[in-house]
Amino acid sequence: MVFWLIVVAANLVVGAFVGLTGVAGFLLPIVYTGPLAMGVTEGLALSFAAFIVSGALGSVNYKKAGNLDIPFGIRLSIGSLAGAILGVKLNLVIPESIVKVILYVVVLLSGISILLRKDKKDGDGKKGYVISEHLAATLALGFVTGAVCALSGAGGPVLVMPLLVVLGIGIRTAVGVALFNSVFIGIPACIGYMMQCDVTSILPVMAAALVFHGIGVIYGSRNAVKINQDLLKKGIAVFSILIAIWKLL
């Protein structure tokens, strides 16, 4: 009973945070491999299945709001598909203890990134370099981030979004593209990790997780305008940093 309560609560809460801020999915693997004591492979399979759901739901909302550049997202995601396949293969040949360390380090760096980053509004400042105008750079970025996310369980938006902002994409468009991109990272990663799991035992957990994760994402996205985004992101960042340091120690 405790196991199922943690699965439901974690997916509801993390889903809501994803809907509210576009980040926080990277916390799921820690829940699965920490309190629930699941193996890394099972935890990542469940996490990436959830990232597919949150990415799809979030993309729809951002598209309706006019904040999703689909052509650019597709180009980025072509690179991410290939990178995610490589990331899964690397995960399967690297010892589980090292993968856990990589996961916690990525969570730590993600938390620090969220805490320190100052988001610029769309259209602020000079245009400068815009990665969406450069195909080779877009494909390379997608490949590298797809590999890192699939290997570590970072999800996508928490890594891709700040990089897109640095490379000239407006913050809202960056969130929309990162959510869209996370679907294309999640599909090969989820399939790859599922092939290494006992599917019969993991499917009931996945079904419950996806339902409640979806509910959380929908609730969060509908109430995003009511929440102080900056305060919430900083809260998630501090929590992530503390959890990562604790697990590493």
C-alpha positions in Angstrom: 0.0 0.0 0.0 2.8 2.4 0.8 4.5 1.6 -2.5 1.3 2.6 -4.5 0.7 5.7 -2.4 4.2 6.9 -3.2 3.8 6.1 -6.9 0.5 8.0 -7.1 1.7 11.0 -4.9 5.0 11.4 -6.7 3.5 11.4 -10.2 0.7 13.8 -9.2 3.1 16.2 -7.6 5.8 16.0 -10.2 3.2 16.2 -13.0 1.8 19.3 -11.4 5.2 20.9 -11.2 5.9 20.0 -14.8 2.6 21.6 -15.8 3.3 24.7 -13.8 6.9 25.3 -14.7 7.9 23.0 -17.6 10.6 21.3 -15.3 10.8 18.9 -12.4 10.4 15.6 -14.3 14.0 14.8 -13.4 12.8 14.1 -9.9 10.9 11.0 -10.9 13.9 8.7 -11.3 15.1 9.6 -7.8 11.7 8.6 -6.4 11.8 5.2 -8.2 15.4 4.4 -7.4 15.3 5.9 -3.9 12.2 5.5 -1.7 10.7 2.8 -3.9 14.0 0.9 -4.1 13.5 -0.1 -7.8 16.4 -0.8 -10.2 17.7 2.0 -12.4 16.4 0.3 -15.5 12.8 0.0 -14.2 12.9 3.5 -12.7 14.0 5.0 -16.0 11.5 3.0 -18.0 8.7 4.4 -15.8 10.1 7.9 -15.8 10.4 8.2 -19.6 6.9 6.9 -20.1 5.8 9.7 -17.9 7.9 12.2 -19.8 6.1 11.2 -23.0 2.8 12.0 -21.4 3.8 15.3 -19.9 5.6 16.3 -23.1 2.6 15.6 -25.3 0.1 17.4 -23.0 2.5 20.3 -22.5 3.1 20.6 -26.3 -0.6 20.9 -27.0 -1.0 23.7 -24.5 2.0 25.6 -25.7 0.9 25.2 -29.3 -2.5 26.6 -28.5 -0.8 29.6 -26.9 1.3 30.1 -30.0 4.6 29.3 -28.1 5.7 26.1 -30.0 7.9 26.3 -33.1 7.1 22.9 -34.6 9.5 23.0 -37.6 12.4 23.8 -35.2 11.2 21.3 -32.7 11.2 18.6 -35.4 14.7 19.4 -36.5 15.9 19.3 -32.9 14.1 16.1 -32.2 15.6 14.3 -35.2 19.0 14.7 -33.4 17.4 13.7 -30.1 16.0 10.4 -31.4 19.5 9.3 -32.4 21.0 10.6 -29.2 18.5 8.9 -27.0 19.2 5.5 -28.6 22.9 6.0 -27.9 22.1 7.1 -24.3 20.1 3.9 -23.6 23.0 1.7 -25.0 25.5 3.6 -22.8 23.3 3.1 -19.8 23.2 -0.7 -20.3 26.9 -1.1 -20.4 27.8 1.3 -17.5 27.5 -0.2 -14.0 24.3 0.7 -12.2 26.2 2.3 -9.3 27.9 4.7 -11.8 24.6 5.4 -13.5 23.0 6.4 -10.2 25.9 8.8 -9.6 25.4 10.3 -13.1 21.7 10.7 -12.3 22.3 12.5 -9.0 25.0 14.8 -10.6 22.6 15.7 -13.4 19.9 16.5 -10.9 22.3 18.6 -8.8 23.5 20.6 -11.9 19.9 21.0 -13.0 18.9 22.4 -9.7 21.8 24.8 -9.7 20.9 25.8 -13.2 17.3 26.5 -12.3 18.4 28.5 -9.2 20.9 30.7 -11.0 19.2 31.2 -14.4 17.4 34.5 -15.1 14.9 33.9 -17.8 14.6 36.5 -20.5 11.3 37.3 -22.1 10.7 36.7 -25.7 11.9 39.6 -27.8 14.2 41.0 -25.1 17.6 42.3 -26.0 19.4 42.0 -29.3 18.7 39.1 -31.6 22.3 37.8 -31.8 22.9 34.1 -32.5 19.7 32.1 -32.9 20.2 28.3 -33.1 16.9 27.7 -35.0 18.5 29.3 -38.1 21.4 26.7 -38.1 20.5 23.1 -39.0 23.8 21.4 -38.2 23.9 23.1 -34.7 20.3 22.2 -34.1 20.9 18.5 -34.9 24.1 18.4 -32.8 22.4 20.0 -29.8 19.5 17.5 -30.1 21.9 14.5 -30.3 24.0 15.5 -27.3 21.1 16.5 -25.1 19.1 13.4 -26.1 22.1 11.1 -25.2 22.6 12.8 -21.8 18.9 12.8 -20.9 18.4 9.1 -22.0 21.5 8.0 -20.1 20.7 9.9 -16.8 16.9 10.1 -16.7 17.0 13.9 -16.7 13.9 14.0 -18.9 14.6 16.9 -21.3 13.2 20.3 -20.5 15.4 20.9 -17.5 18.5 20.5 -19.7 17.2 21.6 -23.1 15.3 24.7 -22.1 18.1 26.7 -20.6 20.4 25.8 -23.5 17.8 27.0 -26.0 17.4 30.3 -24.1 21.2 30.8 -24.1 21.2 30.1 -27.9 18.7 32.8 -28.8 15.3 31.2 -28.3 12.7 33.1 -26.3 11.8 31.5 -22.9 8.2 30.5 -23.6 9.1 29.1 -27.0 12.1 27.3 -25.4 9.8 25.6 -22.9 7.3 24.6 -25.6 10.0 23.2 -27.9 11.7 21.4 -24.9 8.4 19.7 -23.9 7.8 18.7 -27.6 11.4 17.4 -27.8 11.0 15.4 -24.6 8.5 13.1 -26.4 11.1 12.2 -28.9 13.7 11.5 -26.2 11.1 9.6 -24.2 9.9 7.2 -26.9 13.2 5.4 -27.7 14.4 5.6 -24.1 11.2 4.1 -22.7 11.2 1.3 -25.3 14.9 0.6 -24.7 14.6 0.4 -21.0 11.3 -1.6 -21.1 13.1 -4.3 -23.2 15.4 -4.8 -20.2 12.6 -5.1 -17.6 10.0 -7.7 -16.5 7.2 -6.1 -18.5 4.5 -8.1 -16.7 5.4 -6.7 -13.3 6.1 -3.2 -14.4 2.9 -2.5 -16.5 0.5 -2.1 -13.5 2.8 0.4 -12.0 3.2 2.2 -15.3 -0.6 2.4 -15.9 -1.2 4.0 -12.5 1.8 6.3 -12.8 0.8 7.6 -16.3 -2.8 8.3 -15.2 -1.9 10.3 -12.2 1.1 12.0 -13.9 -1.3 13.1 -16.6 -3.8 14.5 -14.1 -1.0 16.4 -12.4 0.2 17.9 -15.7 -3.3 19.0 -16.7 -3.9 20.5 -13.3 -0.6 22.3 -13.2 -0.9 23.7 -16.7 -4.4 25.1 -16.0 -3.2 26.9 -12.9 0.2 28.1 -14.1 -0.9 31.7 -14.3 -2.0 31.7 -10.7 1.4 30.7 -9.3 4.6 32.7 -8.8 6.7 30.9 -11.3 10.0 32.3 -10.1 9.4 31.3 -6.5 8.2 27.8 -7.4 11.2 27.2 -9.7 13.5 28.2 -6.9 11.8 25.9 -4.4 12.1 23.0 -6.9 15.8 23.9 -7.4 16.7 24.0 -3.7 14.8 20.7 -3.1 16.6 19.1 -6.0 20.1 20.3 -4.8 19.5 19.0 -1.3 18.2 15.6 -2.5 21.1 15.2 -4.9 23.7 16.1 -2.3 22.1 13.7 0.2 22.1 10.8 -2.3 25.6 11.5 -3.5 26.9 11.5 0.1 
